[in-house]
Amino acid sequence: MDAIQVNNLRRVFKSTIGVIKRQVKEVIAVDGISFNVSDGELFGVLGPNGAGKTTTVKMLTTLLIPTAGTASILGLDVVKNADQVRPRIGFIFGGERGLYWRLSGLDNLRYFASLYYVDTDVAKKRIVELLDLVGLTGREKEKVEGYSRGMRQRLHIARALLHDPEVLFLDEPTIGLDPVGARELRQAVRNMQSAKKSILLTTHYMFEADMLCQRIAVINKGKIVALDTPEELKKTVKDLSVVEIEVFGISSPHVERIRSLKIIDNLAVENRDQRQVLLIHTPMGPEAIPQLVQNLDGVRLGKIVTREPTLEDAYVRLVGGEG
Amino acid sequence: MNWDRIKKTLKVLEMSFEVQLLQNLTDGFILFGILIQPIIVAFMALWMLKDRGPDYSIFVVVGSGMTGLWTTLLFDGGNSITGERWSGTLEPLVGSPSSMRVIVFGKVLASVTQSLLSMIGCYALVSLVIGNPLTLAKPLMFLVSLIFSVFAFVCFGLIIASLFILIRDIGRMINTLEFPVYILSGFLFPIALLPDWTTPLSYILSPYWAARALHGAARGTLSNGEIMTSIGLLVVFSIIYLFLSKYLYRVILYRARVEASLDTQG
């Protein structure tokens, strides 16, 4: 049996505009997605901000009712059997909210253990183990308000594991963490995977998904645009080269002019401090450079590099340069 | 419901109680409200009533204690779910297997108990200091009335918390909700002083029956049978509130999952 099954899941958010003449505006956050996660698999959902990742996780964790479609966890429907699903799943959402800041880390864990009906003696033992797993041993009696962002994220992980859930949902767990904190957290995720848990991880960091996940669904504007292993996703850009051109203060007409060239497969613009980097996917490789430079007349140029495509390039191609 | 489930539910109740208490005790504003403010109020009240006799003093003390209880219930109970939403903890609570009603019950019970203990402590201390002893005419009946009053108040708190979610504007009118209940429930003066048409309104409020039982037992103005009648009505109201809250919580939690309003940040 699959740990997670999702069939044509859709979620529409409604909001009203105006005071006297009220208009209802609909936003499709998730638009008919389907996928499954096998038992013990670490499955990644990758997409830019606003792609529908968090909404998907909230529907799967029983916190949102889908507008249409179905989803089940361990064979249990997330709407009809929400009460049976909840004890068997754990979830964390990126960010620092969701903890009692004026309480100690230990008190937070004790409270959530009771909410998941974990026996007091079992909880005591498990809290010690989890504090060790997430590297918070010795800091558990301090108030959460004094924790760093990384420590709070790790406390979230410990909270999600208190009841030893079979399926875990990690929604952008490394968002906002410093590189060391993010690396430690990724190690904690690997440890969970070796404990044979089924994990759904959402992220917008390509390397993170590549490093951790067995399969990745790339989601954009509420739809799954690709679903495969990291290796297979990389193959989708095998025929292309990437030309990176550093520019200073490029205008939109210039970007559009480059984008319209026939030799261009895809173009993304990355902002880096005072400069931008044009990431140009082209089958021509270095031979495309003269034509590209010609179309950037009047723009101050920096370094120009040609390289082989990576998984990130596959992702950029799939989401149309919005990553 | 089997015994194991009851034990686990009681544990959730106990932990929600403890967490609420711990949070309140680390908040300077709340500490002022439960330690300093009641001492000032008790001192002023008992000093002014020093020459009016112990019977009058106990009426005012019980009455002001009940106003404090109602205020705590309204503010802490009313905000018990919305507060969790603002701090981002509502999602983990709803996503857990525990009942939201049990969690809110534990939280409100903690706030009400804490408010009550601070009030009793402060009045006892101040009455000793200024030499105006407070005496209860029927201490045992008073204790029984107090226990059932707290239970009824907490059950009422369950309803208030859900109404704050269902009707968001209630939160803005919180201060205007304080006084009508003080008056209609006869906390500080008998409802006989009010126009006749308000009497049925008083009868449908459980705080009225709590005030009747507590004032009656404190001053000895009611027979044991009359006090038991008030307690019986408190039990009836509590059962009604518990059943009503079961329906209300199902509605609000389902609606929050449809409207995506469990978290303020979407």
Interface residues (C-beta under 8 A of the other chain):
Chain A: F13 K58 T61 T62 L63 L64 I65 D83 R86 P87 I89 F91 F93 G95 R97 G98 L99 Y100 W101 R102 L103 D107 R110 Y111 F112 S114 L115 Y116 Y117 T120 K143 R159
Chain B: K8 K11 V12 E14 M15 S16 E18 V19 L22 Q23 T26 D27 S87 G88 T89 E91 P92 L93 V94 G95 S96 P97 S98 I103 Y254 R257 V258 A260 L262 D263 Q265
